[in-house]
Amino acid sequence: MQYLIAATSHIAGIDTVADRLNDLDPSALVDVDTAGRLRISTLLADTEVLLALGMAGLLVAPADLERVATECCGGCGG
């Protein structure tokens, strides 16, 4: 699943966020898109993503966690 979080919601370092997400999902990917939103790709459910973000120091309301459709074509087998 992919998630976007508004730029105003995140202030912790991206490395800290990635570390906390990777504690729960070693395959999770985190970056910032061109609009400044935190972009997360993970196998975790919404509640687990919010937990990991909280552990990283980000208090994100469930309504601020925007779920987006995956762009995965499945071609790599991942």
C-alpha positions as CSV (number, residue, x, y, z in Angstrom):
1,M,0.0,0.0,0.0
2,Q,1.1,3.5,-0.6
3,Y,0.4,6.5,1.6
4,L,0.9,10.3,1.3
5,I,1.2,12.6,4.3
6,A,0.8,16.4,3.8
7,A,4.0,18.4,4.1
8,T,2.7,20.3,7.1
9,S,2.3,17.0,9.0
10,H,5.9,15.8,9.0
11,I,8.8,17.4,10.8
12,A,10.9,14.4,11.8
13,G,13.9,13.4,9.7
14,I,13.1,11.0,6.9
15,D,15.8,8.7,8.1
16,T,14.1,8.4,11.5
17,V,10.8,7.7,9.8
18,A,12.3,5.1,7.5
19,D,14.1,3.4,10.5
20,R,10.8,3.1,12.5
21,L,8.9,1.8,9.5
22,N,11.6,-0.7,8.7
23,D,11.4,-2.0,12.2
24,L,7.9,-3.2,11.4
25,D,8.3,-3.8,7.6
26,P,11.9,-4.2,6.4
27,S,10.7,-3.7,2.8
28,A,9.1,-0.3,3.5
29,L,10.2,2.7,1.3
30,V,10.0,6.3,2.3
31,D,10.7,9.5,0.4
32,V,9.4,13.0,-0.2
33,D,7.5,13.8,-3.4
34,T,7.9,17.0,-5.4
35,A,5.0,18.5,-3.5
36,G,6.8,18.0,-0.2
37,R,4.6,15.2,0.9
38,L,6.0,12.2,2.8
39,R,5.4,9.2,0.5
40,I,5.4,5.7,2.1
41,S,5.2,2.3,0.4
42,T,4.7,-0.6,2.8
43,L,2.9,-3.8,3.5
44,L,1.7,-2.4,6.8
45,A,-1.9,-1.5,7.6
46,D,-3.0,2.0,8.4
47,T,-2.8,1.6,12.1
48,E,0.7,0.1,11.9
49,V,1.9,3.0,9.8
50,L,0.4,5.5,12.3
51,L,2.2,3.6,15.1
52,A,5.5,3.7,13.3
53,L,5.1,7.4,12.5
54,G,4.3,8.0,16.2
55,M,7.5,6.1,17.2
56,A,9.4,8.4,14.9
57,G,8.0,11.5,16.6
58,L,5.3,12.3,14.0
59,L,1.8,12.6,15.4
60,V,-0.3,12.1,12.3
61,A,-4.1,12.0,12.5
62,P,-5.7,9.0,10.7
63,A,-7.5,11.6,8.4
64,D,-4.1,12.9,7.4
65,L,-2.9,9.5,6.2
66,E,-3.9,9.5,2.5
67,R,-4.0,6.0,1.0
68,V,-3.2,5.9,-2.7
69,A,-3.4,3.1,-5.2
70,T,-0.2,1.2,-5.9
71,E,1.8,1.9,-9.0
72,C,3.3,-1.6,-9.0
73,C,3.0,-3.5,-12.2
74,G,4.2,-6.8,-10.6
75,G,6.8,-7.2,-13.3
76,C,9.7,-7.5,-10.9
77,G,7.9,-10.1,-8.8
78,G,7.9,-7.8,-5.7
